[in-house]
Amino acid sequence: MQLSNYDTLLGYIFLCALEFTLTNKDELYDFRAFGLAIKEARNKQGLTRDQVGGIIHIDPRYLTNIENKGQHPSLQVFYKLVTLFHLSVDQFFYPDDAPSKSTRRRQLESVLDGFDDKELIIMEATANGITQSKGVEDV
């Protein structure tokens, strides 16, 4: 399941509105956690900044600033990065709440979407084996 356009847009609008209403510069939303998550996801997929820049049509230096300095991405770039890397934005907007689906779960779902029925049967059996092993004490 991917983040809907509507959810992403609402979250970003919320952040923009929050920034607009805050007068103290120290209280502005800090995008560094988002930048670090992008960097981690990019590295996990083995992509360079140049490659990601080419995919989403941005300058790699812009991506460097997002990743390392917490530069505020435009709404379009924010959306493209979130969808490209299957990130859950809940972890950034509601850090104190447990997200309904973590980034890792969204990324796993993306991988599973590419599996055929036979491969899904293997994955289901593996998940069931892990679940069953949790109830068994080590001997």
Stockholm file with secondary structure:
# STOCKHOLM 1.0

chainA/1-139         MQLSNYDTLLGYIFLCALEFTLTNKDELYDFRAFGLAIKEARNKQGLTRDQVGGIIHIDPRYLTNIENKGQHPSLQVFYKLVTLFHLSVDQFFYPDDAPSKSTRRRQLESVLDGFDDKELIIMEATANGITQSKGVEDV
#=GR chainA/1-139 SS CCCCHHHHHHHHHHHHHHHHHCCSGGGSCCTHHHHHHHHHHHHHTTCCHHHHHHHHTCCHHHHHHHHHHCCCCCHHHHHHHHHHHTCCTHHHHCTTSCCSSCHHHHHHHHHHTTCCHHHHHHHHHHHHHHHHHHTSCCC
#=GC SS_cons         CCCCHHHHHHHHHHHHHHHHHCCSGGGSCCTHHHHHHHHHHHHHTTCCHHHHHHHHTCCHHHHHHHHHHCCCCCHHHHHHHHHHHTCCTHHHHCTTSCCSSCHHHHHHHHHHTTCCHHHHHHHHHHHHHHHHHHTSCCC
//
